[in-house]
Amino acid sequence: MKINLVSFNPLSADIAGNADAVRQLLRAPAPKADLLVLPEAALCGCPLFDLFDDKRLLAQNAAALKELAKETKETAVVLGYMDRQDGQSVTAAAYIYKGKVTKIFDTQTLPFKGQQLQVVLGTPEETRPDPDADAVLFLTARPYLKGNIAPRLDALKKAAKKYAVPMGLCNLLGGGDGMIFDGLVAAADKKGTLVLAGEPFREQVLTLDTDEKHEPVSYKKPVQEELIDALAFGLRDYVHKSGMDKVVFGLSGGIDSAFTAVLAAKALGGESVYCVSLPSYCTSDLSKTLAGQLARRLGVNLEEVGVVPALSSVKEAMSHIVSHPKDATEQELQSRLRTTVLAALASEYKAMLISTDDKSECAVGSFVLYGDAGGSLQPIGDLYKSEIYELAEYLNKQGEVIPRGIIERAPTSELSPNQKDEDQLPPYSVLDKILRAYLEEGLNAADIAKKYRVKAAVVQDVLHRVNQADLKRRQTAPALQVSAHPFASVLRPIIKKINL
């Protein structure tokens, strides 16, 4: 039996478009197979959030299955869709063959061309296979998390060996609302040998022949490379599915905007990346020099628009109310004027404005609302600053991509003369440990101070900033999610008092 496992990238809620893509696969399968397997939620896409209960989408799913049934002749189809069960909306699987649709809500074993085929909505770790099954197929829609591809392949191999049955895995592909689905397709033979392993984050079709011996394969991609690929894919898919093909953002000569530029160039090509240097009276020549070096290396567009004239005009316009703005007021004005310029250029170029803020900054609210936080997506919003430095070093191992000066200089937003992030915050190597302990491990202030030998007052200040920043974070763009604890996963209350 030949089974085509498809890495399938649907558009959420576009039932007609997704069904048409399935139809094209049926009409011109490459290569020819007995069975075409697509992932969980292939027909409806993911995520859907409140649309998951939309009666119109449910009706469109049902109609699309009937139309697809007309296309199945010698090739059967298994794919995920949305349905209702016990009064609730659920993802289900449909087995379609010779005009008939069989709905599967959890797992079911089906006779197919003289063999018993078990279809499972779930993972190998969650399911005990049917002892009568000749092959088991897992349909999933599990978001990518940093480093989780190799463990999932290991789980597939372990289950196939334990139950002595060939197994295939088909995970959803795509990026939407910050989530990234890696499109992992893989198969293991009954001895637990990995015989198929697709390239994550790309559309492809792999064929499993249960009657033939496959050569063993392996998956050895470094976690850093995998993570960079995931972020670039997530950025590209988000931009393209939003109907755009270009991005705009500020390039400051700092590590965050530099790494964002690397991702954007990888995702869209340098010609589709519009970087803008936005110097003010406190911007150093080094910042402009480093930004220029990076832009040339990446082949991205770089323009310069100074904000001093606009800043002077705004201060003059409001001088009858505030003759001498406070330092914080003037800093925020600079940031918001920069974003005004970026948003105007995004409109001019028909491009997406993206933010370059990282997770450390988002955590403690070290960004300006309606300023540098402005944009439609935060590509690095789920990466701590220390992680970005690690990825920058990894990139530079094969040749200097990010200029050394960017990596070595002290982080600064340059909103006031000689400003450094560490003027207000502990070093990022310390800050990120505090944030991980609080946000991921659930430790209290006293335990964090003791664990990392940090002054209690410093820890208290960091945690206070985290809890005060919920209002600001709630108003920022989605971040590409690559960790088990993204801010988007749980909505924290804005109005609250937490005893640290």
C-alpha positions in Angstrom: 0.0 0.0 0.0 1.4 3.4 -1.0 0.5 6.3 1.3 1.3 9.9 0.4 1.9 12.0 3.6 1.3 15.6 2.7 2.8 18.6 4.5 -0.3 20.8 3.9 -0.6 24.6 4.6 -4.2 25.7 4.8 -5.6 29.2 5.3 -7.8 29.4 8.4 -11.5 29.5 7.7 -10.9 29.3 3.9 -12.8 26.1 3.4 -13.3 26.5 -0.3 -9.7 27.4 -1.0 -8.4 24.6 1.2 -10.7 22.1 -0.4 -9.6 23.2 -3.9 -5.9 22.5 -2.8 -6.9 19.0 -1.7 -8.7 18.5 -5.0 -5.6 19.4 -7.0 -3.6 16.9 -5.0 -6.1 14.2 -5.8 -6.2 15.0 -9.5 -2.4 15.1 -9.9 -0.9 13.1 -7.1 2.9 13.1 -7.2 3.7 10.3 -7.0 0.7 8.1 -7.5 -0.6 6.5 -4.3 -3.4 4.4 -2.9 -4.0 6.9 0.0 -3.6 10.6 0.4 -3.1 11.7 4.0 -3.4 15.3 5.2 -3.1 16.6 8.8 -5.6 17.5 11.4 -7.5 20.7 10.6 -6.4 20.6 7.0 -9.8 21.6 5.6 -10.6 24.3 8.2 -7.1 25.6 9.1 -5.9 26.5 12.5 -6.2 28.5 14.7 -9.9 29.4 14.5 -10.6 30.7 18.0 -14.3 31.8 18.1 -14.8 30.8 14.5 -14.5 27.2 15.7 -18.2 27.5 16.7 -19.3 29.3 13.6 -22.3 27.4 12.1 -21.5 28.7 8.6 -18.0 27.2 8.7 -19.4 23.9 10.0 -21.8 23.8 7.1 -19.1 24.7 4.6 -16.9 21.8 6.0 -19.8 19.3 5.5 -20.4 20.6 2.0 -16.7 20.4 1.1 -16.4 16.8 2.2 -19.3 15.8 0.0 -17.7 17.6 -3.0 -14.3 15.9 -2.3 -16.0 12.5 -2.1 -16.9 12.9 -5.8 -13.1 13.1 -6.6 -12.1 9.9 -4.8 -11.9 6.9 -7.2 -8.9 4.7 -6.8 -7.2 7.1 -4.4 -8.6 7.5 -0.9 -8.2 10.5 1.3 -7.8 11.0 5.0 -7.9 14.6 6.3 -8.8 16.7 9.3 -11.8 19.0 9.4 -14.2 20.6 12.0 -17.5 19.0 13.1 -19.9 18.8 16.0 -19.9 16.0 18.6 -22.0 15.8 21.7 -23.0 19.5 21.2 -19.5 20.8 21.0 -17.3 21.8 18.1 -14.3 19.4 17.6 -11.7 18.6 15.1 -12.3 15.3 13.4 -10.9 13.2 10.6 -12.7 12.1 7.4 -11.9 9.0 5.5 -13.1 9.5 2.0 -13.2 6.6 -0.6 -15.3 5.9 -3.7 -17.8 8.7 -2.9 -18.3 7.7 0.8 -17.3 9.8 3.8 -16.5 8.1 7.1 -16.2 10.4 10.1 -13.5 9.7 12.7 -13.7 11.6 16.0 -10.8 10.0 17.9 -9.5 6.8 16.3 -10.9 4.2 14.0 -9.5 1.1 12.2 -10.7 0.8 8.6 -10.4 -2.0 6.0 -8.6 -0.6 3.0 -7.4 -2.7 0.0 -7.0 -5.9 2.0 -5.3 -4.2 5.0 -6.4 -2.7 8.3 -5.6 1.0 8.5 -5.9 2.8 11.8 -6.4 6.6 11.7 -5.7 8.5 14.9 -6.3 12.2 15.8 -3.5 12.5 18.3 0.2 11.6 18.9 2.0 8.3 19.4 2.5 9.1 23.1 -1.3 9.4 23.6 -2.6 6.4 21.7 -2.4 2.6 22.1 -2.6 1.2 18.6 -5.2 -1.4 17.5 -3.4 -4.8 17.6 -5.1 -5.7 14.3 -3.8 -2.6 12.5 -1.4 -3.1 9.6 -0.5 0.6 9.7 -1.2 3.5 12.0 -1.5 7.1 10.8 -1.4 10.0 13.2 -3.0 13.3 12.2 -1.9 16.3 14.3 -2.1 20.1 14.5 0.6 20.7 17.2 2.4 24.0 17.2 6.2 24.1 16.9 8.1 24.7 20.1 11.9 25.2 20.2 13.6 21.8 19.9 10.4 19.7 19.8 10.9 18.0 16.4 13.5 15.4 17.3 11.6 14.3 20.4 8.4 13.8 18.3 10.4 11.7 15.8 11.8 9.6 18.7 8.3 9.1 20.1 7.1 7.8 16.6 10.1 5.4 16.4 9.6 4.2 19.9 5.9 3.5 19.4 6.4 1.7 16.1 9.0 -0.6 17.6 6.9 -1.2 20.8 3.8 -2.3 18.9 5.6 -3.7 15.8 3.5 -1.8 13.3 4.4 0.8 10.6 3.4 4.3 11.7 3.1 7.6 9.8 2.8 11.1 11.2 1.3 14.2 9.4 1.4 17.5 11.3 -0.2 20.7 10.1 1.9 23.3 8.3 1.4 27.1 8.5 1.7 30.3 10.5 -1.2 32.3 11.9 -1.8 34.6 14.8 1.7 33.9 16.2 1.4 30.1 16.1 3.8 28.2 13.9 3.0 24.7 12.6 6.0 22.9 11.3 4.3 20.5 8.8 6.3 17.6 10.0 5.7 14.4 8.0 7.5 11.2 9.0 7.2 7.4 9.1 8.8 4.6 11.0 8.7 0.9 10.0 7.6 -1.9 12.4 11.2 -2.2 13.7 11.1 1.4 14.9 13.5 2.6 12.1 12.8 6.1 10.8 12.2 5.7 7.1 10.7 9.0 6.2 11.4 12.5 7.6 10.4 15.6 5.7 12.0 19.0 5.8 10.1 21.0 8.4 8.5 24.3 7.4 7.9 23.5 3.8 5.2 22.0 1.6 6.0 18.5 0.4 4.7 15.0 -0.3 6.5 11.9 1.1 5.4 8.4 0.1 5.4 5.5 2.5 5.1 2.0 0.8 4.1 -0.5 3.5 5.0 -3.4 1.2 8.5 -2.2 0.4 11.7 -1.8 2.4 12.8 1.8 2.9 16.3 2.9 3.6 16.8 4.4 7.1 16.9 8.2 7.3 17.8 10.6 10.1 17.1 14.1 11.4 20.1 16.0 12.6 19.3 19.7 12.2 20.8 21.8 15.1 18.1 23.3 17.3 19.4 26.8 16.5 19.1 26.3 12.8 15.6 24.8 13.3 14.5 27.8 15.4 15.8 30.3 12.8 14.0 28.4 10.1 10.8 28.3 12.2 10.8 32.1 12.8 11.6 32.9 9.1 8.8 30.6 8.0 6.4 32.0 10.5 7.2 35.5 9.4 6.8 34.7 5.7 3.5 32.9 6.2 2.0 35.6 8.3 3.0 38.3 5.8 1.8 36.4 2.8 -1.5 35.2 4.3 -2.1 38.9 5.2 -2.0 39.6 1.5 1.4 41.3 1.6 4.9 40.5 0.4 7.1 43.2 2.0 8.0 44.4 5.5 9.2 47.7 7.0 10.9 48.3 10.3 13.5 50.4 12.0 17.1 49.4 11.8 19.0 50.9 14.8 22.3 49.2 14.8 21.2 47.1 17.9 21.0 43.3 18.2 17.1 43.1 18.1 16.6 45.0 14.8 19.7 43.2 13.3 18.4 39.8 14.0 14.9 40.8 12.8 16.6 41.9 9.6 18.3 38.5 9.2 14.9 36.7 9.6 13.1 39.1 7.2 15.8 38.7 4.5 15.7 34.9 4.9 11.9 34.9 4.9 11.2 37.3 2.0 14.4 38.1 0.2 16.4 41.3 0.7 14.6 43.2 -2.0 11.3 42.9 0.0 12.8 44.2 3.2 12.7 47.9 3.9 14.8 49.0 6.8 14.8 52.6 8.0 17.4 54.4 10.1 15.6 57.0 12.2 18.3 59.1 13.9 17.6 61.7 16.6 19.9 64.1 18.3 21.2 61.3 20.6 21.8 58.7 17.9 25.5 57.8 17.6 27.5 57.6 14.4 28.3 54.0 15.4 24.6 53.1 15.2 24.3 54.4 11.7 27.6 52.7 10.6 26.6 49.3 12.0 23.1 49.5 10.4 24.7 50.2 7.1 27.2 47.3 7.3 24.4 44.9 8.2 22.1 46.1 5.4 24.9 45.7 2.8 25.6 42.1 4.0 22.0 41.1 3.9 21.1 42.9 0.6 18.2 44.7 2.2 16.9 48.2 1.5 18.1 50.9 3.9 16.8 54.5 4.0 17.4 57.3 6.6 14.7 59.7 7.9 15.8 61.9 10.8 13.1 62.7 13.5 14.7 65.8 14.9 12.7 68.3 12.8 9.5 66.6 13.6 10.4 66.4 17.3 11.1 70.1 17.3 7.9 70.9 15.6 5.8 68.9 18.0 7.5 70.4 21.0 6.9 73.9 19.6 3.3 73.1 18.8 2.6 72.1 22.5 4.9 74.7 24.1 1.9 76.8 25.2 0.9 73.8 27.3 4.2 72.2 28.2 7.2 74.5 27.8 9.8 71.9 28.8 8.7 68.3 28.4 10.0 65.8 30.9 12.8 63.5 29.8 10.4 60.5 29.7 7.9 62.5 27.6 10.5 63.5 25.1 11.8 60.0 24.8 8.4 58.6 24.1 7.8 61.4 21.6 10.9 60.3 19.7 9.8 56.7 19.6 6.3 57.5 18.5 7.6 59.8 15.7 9.8 57.0 14.5 6.8 54.7 14.3 4.8 57.4 12.5 7.4 57.5 9.8 7.6 53.7 9.6 3.8 53.4 9.4 3.7 56.0 6.6 6.4 54.2 4.6 4.6 50.9 5.2 1.5 52.5 3.7 3.5 53.9 0.8 5.2 50.6 0.0 2.1 48.5 0.7 4.2 46.6 3.2 3.7 45.3 6.7 5.1 47.2 9.6 6.7 44.8 12.1 8.1 45.3 15.6 11.6 44.5 16.7 10.9 44.1 20.5 12.1 40.9 22.2 10.6 39.0 25.1 12.8 40.5 27.8 11.7 44.0 26.8 8.0 42.9 26.5 8.2 41.2 29.9 9.3 44.3 31.8 7.5 46.8 29.6 10.7 48.3 28.3 9.0 49.6 25.2 6.9 52.6 24.2 3.3 51.9 23.6 2.2 53.3 20.2 5.9 53.7 19.6 8.5 51.0 19.0 5.9 48.4 19.9 3.9 49.5 16.9 3.5 46.9 14.1 1.4 44.0 12.9 3.8 41.2 14.2 6.6 40.7 16.7 8.9 38.2 15.0 11.2 37.9 18.0 8.7 38.6 20.7 9.0 35.1 22.2 12.8 35.2 22.4 14.7 36.5 25.4 17.5 38.9 24.7 20.1 36.3 25.8 18.6 33.8 23.3 19.0 36.4 20.5 22.6 36.8 21.3 23.1 33.1 21.2 21.4 32.8 17.8 23.5 35.7 16.5 26.7 33.9 17.6 25.4 30.7 15.9 24.7 32.6 12.6 28.2 34.0 12.7 30.0 30.7 13.0 29.8 30.2 9.2 30.9 33.7 8.4 30.1 37.1 10.0 26.5 37.8 9.2 25.8 40.2 12.0 28.6 42.7 12.5 30.7 42.0 15.6 30.2 45.5 16.7 26.4 45.0 17.0 26.9 41.9 19.2 29.4 43.5 21.5 27.9 47.0 22.0 25.8 47.6 25.1 22.0 47.5 24.4 20.4 50.9 24.1 17.3 52.5 22.7 19.2 55.8 22.2 16.3 58.0 23.3 18.6 60.1 25.5 22.3 60.9 25.3 24.5 57.9 26.4 21.5 55.9 27.4 22.0 52.2 28.2 19.3 49.6 29.0 21.3 48.6 32.1 20.8 52.1 33.5 17.3 50.9 34.6 17.6 47.1 34.4 20.0 44.4 35.6 22.3 42.9 32.8 20.2 40.8 30.4 22.1 37.7 31.5 20.7 38.2 35.0 17.3 39.7 33.9 16.5 36.7 31.7 17.2 34.3 34.6 14.8 36.2 36.8 12.1 36.3 34.1 12.4 32.5 33.4 12.2 31.7 37.1 9.1 33.8 37.6 7.2 33.2 34.3 8.2 29.6 33.7 9.1 28.1 37.0 6.6 29.9 39.2 9.2 30.9 41.8 8.5 33.8 44.2 10.8 36.8 44.6 12.6 35.5 47.7 13.3 32.1 46.0 14.6 33.8 42.9 16.9 36.1 44.8 18.3 33.1 46.7 18.7 30.9 43.7 20.6 33.4 41.6 22.2 35.4 44.4 20.6 38.6 43.3 19.6 41.4 45.6 16.0 41.1 46.7 15.3 44.7 45.8 16.5 44.0 42.2 14.2 41.0 41.9 11.3 42.9 43.4 11.7 45.7 40.9 11.8 43.3 37.9 8.7 41.5 39.0 6.9 44.7 39.7 7.7 45.8 36.1 6.4 42.5 34.7 3.1 42.9 36.5 2.7 46.6 35.7 3.3 45.9 31.9 0.2 43.8 31.3 -1.8 46.8 30.0 1.0 47.6 27.5 1.5 44.0 26.4 -2.2 43.5 25.8 -2.0 46.2 23.1 0.9 44.9 21.2 1.0 42.7 18.0 1.1 38.9 18.1 4.5 37.4 18.6 5.8 34.4 16.8 5.4 31.7 19.5 8.3 29.3 19.9 8.4 28.6 23.6 6.1 26.7 26.0 5.4 30.0 27.9 4.6 32.8 25.4 2.8 35.8 26.8 0.0 35.1 24.3 -0.8 31.7 25.8 -2.5 33.2 28.9 -4.3 36.5 29.3 -3.2 38.0 32.6 -5.5 40.5 34.2 -4.6 44.1 33.8 -6.2 45.4 37.0 -4.6 43.4 39.8 -2.3 43.4 42.8 0.2 40.6 43.1 2.0 40.1 46.4 5.6 39.3 45.3 
